[in-house]
Amino acid sequence: MSPRKSFSIQAVLPIVAILCGAPSWGQALRPDAKSEAEKIDVTSDSLSFGDGGTQIEAKGNVQIKRQPMTLKADEVRINRETNEMEAKGRVSLDDPNWKVKSAESMQFNLETETGELQKGEMFIEQNHVSISGQKLQKFSGQTYHIDQGFFTTCVCESGPTPWRISADEVDLTLEGTGIIRHGYFYIYDVPVLYIPYGIIPLQTERQTGFLFPEVGQSNKDGFRYLQPFFWALSKSTDATFSFDAETRTRLGVLADLRNKIDRDSDFQFLTSYFNELWRKNANADIVDKTIAQPNIPENRWSVVGTHRYTTTTDWLTYSDFAAYSDTLFTRELVDRFDLPPQREREIQVSRFGRSRFGAFKNWEDTYLNGDWRFYQDFIQFAKTTLQRTPEVSFWGRRFLSGFPLEFRWQANAVSYLRRQDCPGTGVTTGQCGDGLRLDLRPEVVLPFRIASFLVGSVSVAPRETAYYLYSPVNPGERGVSRELVEIRGNIGTTLSRIFSWGDSGMGAIRHVLEPELTV
């Protein structure tokens, strides 16, 4: 074997075109790349020149470096006149924009920026596209063709890929589309769907189009097909429209509009409509007949939404609202919505549909909140539901300067309203507790310490609660108040011990007890 050889050349030599052109597989060639004078290092076991220096051949552990790219192969040939390069045997290429993880051989034309890999595996940083196949071809621009191969956009450090597509032929255009012929869709390593011909988007930006459908089967609803359609309205606004068909029960449509106003402000509005045209004997599906309205209507709808918005004066406005056509809607149909599993479960088991609207503002240690809440009762009649609307709260705390005292305050005002009469009392509308309540509670707290192991505090809080009834049941009860003084004290300490194990002293656990007495 000949001795291992190494040499350096400058970018003015034509061989530089190898490394100036190669990054074009992952990104467009820089216009000034060929004019840059950058150092190229070629290392191999043997190096030879032919045809007057136009042919360059390196063999045995070939490594070509040009920052930030490195090409490795068993053998590399370069034609300086035609700008053709050929690498064979354990080919790999490492570049920040694209990587050839492995290949048996690689041919590349440096002038036309086209080439071919045999039995290769490649990763393109843009869009995170992983490609492997018997033959990979790169055409002008960012266009690729794969024969007998796979591709995916999942980035996995190890283990099987969550999804990938195999096909006899795949044509890919980055920031464009991918065309699949005679392919299979894999979840991990299991083929789940045959794709005779398919088109998929490869853009990094969100694109308008159909999403993957949901398909299912149940004894109650029959065959179910949910087809979503995504609409990219703008960079900050999008919507999803879905068509739902269940062969034994219903047809439905859903719409979900989302808008991200800024980092701290957003809006979401979700509505749905279902028609129970195929449902037979709906009342037999009602498990609990004791609820106030045990019936399932033919036409069912919902309106759900939320928003958070911070004004220029730092006021936070918010809303969370929900309204349903019937008391059994959330039990049966909320799983059609695209909600997190935990949130979906909370809605399904909740007794109420909750809506709230309000505004919040804080000034360092002082807070103001205005809040209105409405409840839709799924168990009892709506007319018996006591609503709190509206409510204003004001609270805060501050240490008094020059005194070991803390001053706290809390004020709350709320208006109660019952929608209709109170059952069983004979009281008519507006005479069942409707009215205002004002609650004032200032508090002074004196913290103290005894020795080094006892801490506590004493507090005094006068409290005034005043009621104003719009239509009192009994004369003289229109204005009612209650006054009291709350005196509280607490004292406590902290007991702790550290338990360690091992000779090194690296493992230890601290056990803490904090007993406290409050009166």
Helices and strands as residue ranges (DSSP letters): E 5-9, H 16-21, G 22-25, G 33-35, E 40-44, E 46-50, G 51-53, E 55-66, E 69-79, E 84-94, E 98-109, E 114-124, G 126-128, E 129-139, E 143-152, E 163-173, E 177-187, E 190-201, E 209-210, E 214-218, E 222-232, E 237-246, E 250-262, E 265-275, G 282-285, E 299-310, E 316-324, H 329-333, G 334-336, H 341-349, E 352-363, E 366-377, G 382-384, E 386-399, E 406-418, E 435-440, E 443-450, E 454-469, E 479-492, E 495-501, E 507-513, E 516-518
